[in-house]
Amino acid sequence: MPTSLSGRDFLKLLDFSTSEIKYLLKLSREFKNLKLTGTPHRYLEGKNIVLLFQKTSTRTRCAFEVGALDLGMGVTYLDPGSSQMGKKESIEDTARVLERFYDGIEFRGFAQKDVQDLADNATVPVWNGLTTEWHPTQMLADILTIQEEFGDDIAGRTLVFTGDAKNNVARSLMVVCAKLGLNFVACGPKDCMPGDDVVEACKPIAADNGCTIKLTSDVREGVTGADVIYTDVWVSMGEPDEVWASRIKELEAYRVTSDVMALAKPEAIFLHCLPAFHDTNTTIGAEKAKQFGITEMEVTDEVFEGKQSRVFDEAENRMHTIKAVMYATLS
């Protein structure tokens, strides 16, 4: 029976079956081919979407906007200062207003409850562009990048997330790995591990798909033999500045260096959802270098710019995979 996601919300990957995720990845490859060959694909001409952003972004906003325009849709972007949502107007009322104007609603913000409330009160598809708990659109881009490197059948490969493994990216990676049969390793300090809620949810899924979930604080144990090494910033958007000192002290041992990459398989790749503090060419990077005396944080510049890095392929794939999500749920 053909897969149909028409009318579905896209809030977290726990809501989707393995076959549905594979369908979205296949669709992503098709859209990427259309884009790279310059083939028009304005399949959703006449539709309109709105992007609600509590948290700013480069890749998420650009991916949704360019993807929507490629599909022939109109796009409205509302930043925190351009909407009354949560201030003068409830999320529930906002959803019921926006559904009258738009065919789809994207939300990027803090609480998962907010995007869930939008979905519960809107009759059009709602897409999660990022919350504190989950980052499902990033996962499709990550997996597409891995497939481009190793082939479509990636079951049995091992992905290691090193660093702050309690964040939304690591949580979401655990889910997508379990769904697709990849072994997942969270490598970081004990108090930076994924929460019990996601671990317990993923264990039976992983068992059904013949893969494993492992939590370790030992870098050598965690990364040896890995196919993919993944990291993210040590302090997430919205966290207070006060955590920088403790987080740097806690996570410095988990920085991805050339020595760490050497423990992985020779053909292993490095991924990062971006932005990355691999040098001091940013305001925050320069500020923290002056404050704490470190010029590289979660990954060294050598690894980030090295031959195993696929971070910009991964960033590009945000557009193709988000386009697939929009098309699948709106067609």
C-alpha angles and dihedrals in degrees: 000000000000116000115249125184095169112149094006124137118232105215106134135351093241084076092062133072124233091254092051092052090048089051091054090049091050090049089049091056090050092051091047090054090050091050095047093048093047092241112157114238106176091155095149099049112163097025124114134205135191127215116211111196125186088160121047121236144174104200099035095049095043093045093052094043098046092039092052093046091049088054091051098253132137117238133206119191119203118187123193091275095049101059136058092213110136093002112063095354130047122237089245093055092043090055092051092049097046094048087064091059105031141049094212138017126210121197128193115177148095119296122051085213089067095057090042090053090051090051093045092054103036124077092207126074116281120204126202109226091179139321132180089264105039144022105185100162090055090056094060090052091048094051093045088054091050091049091050088056102041106018132263095290103072098153110132095029118123125233119191122197111198126192127020096017094172093072129103095263095053091045091051093045090055090055097047092045091051091048094050101038100254120141109242125207124187108200117187146087116318094250091051096059126118114273122264090248094067095036092054092044092051101043096077091041091053091047091052091051097045099247137112141236118212132181118196140159093203111097096199092049092045103049104032109118095005122156094200130027114195132182140168138196116298095229117044126216111278096026115122121259089240092076095063096085096050094040093053091048091047099044105034090096089059097056111132106242134165088264090056092048089050090062091059124075115293090247094047120131133215122229134186127172091219160250093094133190097220095135140006097264093114132071093246094041092053092044094052092044089056092043100044105018097242124123097187127040126178094002135019120243088240092062095038092054095033132110094262094055117106097171097124094047085051091050092050090050090063087075097049095045095045088050088055092051093050094046094046094050098040101042 
